[in-house]
Each structure stands twice: as structure tokens, then as C-alpha cells.
Amino acid sequence: VVALGAGDESSEHDLDLISTIVREAACPVIAVLHVEDPAFIYQAARRGVFAYITNGDASDDQFESAIDVVLHRFAEYHDLEGAFGRRALTERAKGILMERHSIDEHTAFQMLRDHARNNPRKLVDVAQTVLDARAPLPPRADRTADPDAGPAPP
């Protein structure tokens, strides 16, 4: 799925629509412009548009080619986004293991990797299990709701 956006003229309203589609939809956006407008293209790119095409010069082949490129780039973007998310999750799990077992980063990673290998699971799933098992910290008993109030009375 690709969202194509075309307005009568490059406007703030069109830019707001691009932002909304990018934020709420899980698909790439191609801006279809009546004329090439570098300032609008720059702002649209900052808001998440993946490509633009000028419809006055566009043939069906150009639209198809633009859509092919956008879909490929969008898939790469989501792959990278997923990799960053998995990496962050693994780093957080390593931190928990380091704190809990007083070990270094390398040893924490080995623990995650060894557990994944020994229990035919993905490393990211083992890391998620570590995060899920960590109980939230209770509120400090020696502090009141007001951080400037000092220690709570006995």
C-alpha cells in the first residue's frame, strides 16, 4: 500500500496531511506535485514523504517506477527500525543481567546467547523474557510525593 498525495498547490495543509498519513499509516507516502517546488519538497521530506513526482511530467511507467523504489526503500526502513528496536531490547536485557549478576557486558551477552541456543529461541525473545521478568521498582519509602519535602517522618 502506498499513499499518494496531490494538492492543487503546495501548502501547509498538504504538509499537515503528509504528517498525518506518515504518523497514522504504515505505508510510504509519495507526494504528487503539479510543479516542482524545492521548498515544499524539503518540508515534505522532513515530515516523512518517501518520494515525489511531478504529475505534469509523469507517465504511467514513471509512477510505477517511483512506487517500486518507494516500496523497496520503505521495506529497508522498516528492517532497520526493527533491527534498532531489537538491539535496544538486547542492550536493556544485558544491563539487567549485569546489575543482577555483577558481570560485565560481554558475559551478559554470552548468557543471553547461550540461553537462546540451549532453548531453541531467538536472542531477542530471551532478552524480552529478561525484561518481562524484571519487577518494577517500588517507590522509595523514605521520600514523600514532594521531592523537596525531605525524608518522610518516622
Secondary structure, 3 states (H helix, E strand, C coil): CCEEEECCCCCHHHHHHHHHHHHHCCCCEEEEECCCCHHHHHHHHHCCCCEEEECCCCCHHHHHHHHHHHHHHHHHHHHHHHHHHHHHHHHHHHHHHHHHHCCCHHHHHHHHHHHHHHCCCCHHHHHHHHHHHCCCCCCCCCECCCCCCCECCC
